[in-house]
Amino acid sequence: MRLVLPLAILISHASRSIAQDSGSAAYQIIHTETTDFYNAIWYVHGSDTIVNATLATIVITASSKSRSTARLYDKLQRKIIKTYPYARAAADVMEMYEKICTIVTDSKERAKLLDMAEEEMKKTFEKDLRKLTISEGVILIKLIDRETGRNSFEVVQELKGRFSAFMWQSLARIFGHNLKNEYDAIGEDLQIENIVREIEDGFIPVEKKYVNPFPGYNFQTEK
């Protein structure tokens, strides 16, 4: 079994390595952070921001605690592999709709398009989504938050109106998740983020899902 360790992903904006010569200015510490996964120090040198990080040592042994942690992480990975394709497909539909709205400005026509997209998503995915467990449903909501770049409540409220957003909010609470909660890639949802990054980088293969949200629709620029 391939074990993926939940280490934090540290991104450095530095364009050069950390090296000082006798003629260079001193590096100024602007921030430090210590977590269970790493110790990090942020420096500023000229126009560069540099992160110097030391990852925590993680030892996998035959102890029950380590094996239990590994099993839980693998279980989370399987749930993400199962739900990520739906979140990505939903984000693709959202992106298509937003692009179309730059052409179609009539509010009634936009509402018609949104209903069309919703119906196609339902026909394509509803049967599969009804089979999700509660924990998989929570992960799917989190992944939609991540993929759309905004929290789900804001997206639904913007596109469907206050009453519909309220209904979706109530539904999500059945799954134990508040749609107003934002995806937290460096906190609560760090392990999810690590796994999704591996999917995006091609290390973990997932099935692609696709839906044509506007079948047979002829888009024309309004006069």
Summary of the structure (lengths in Angstrom):
residues: 223
radius of gyration: 22.1
end to end distance: 59.8
largest distance: 70.1
contacts: 546
relative contact order: 0.14
helix: 48%
strand: 10%
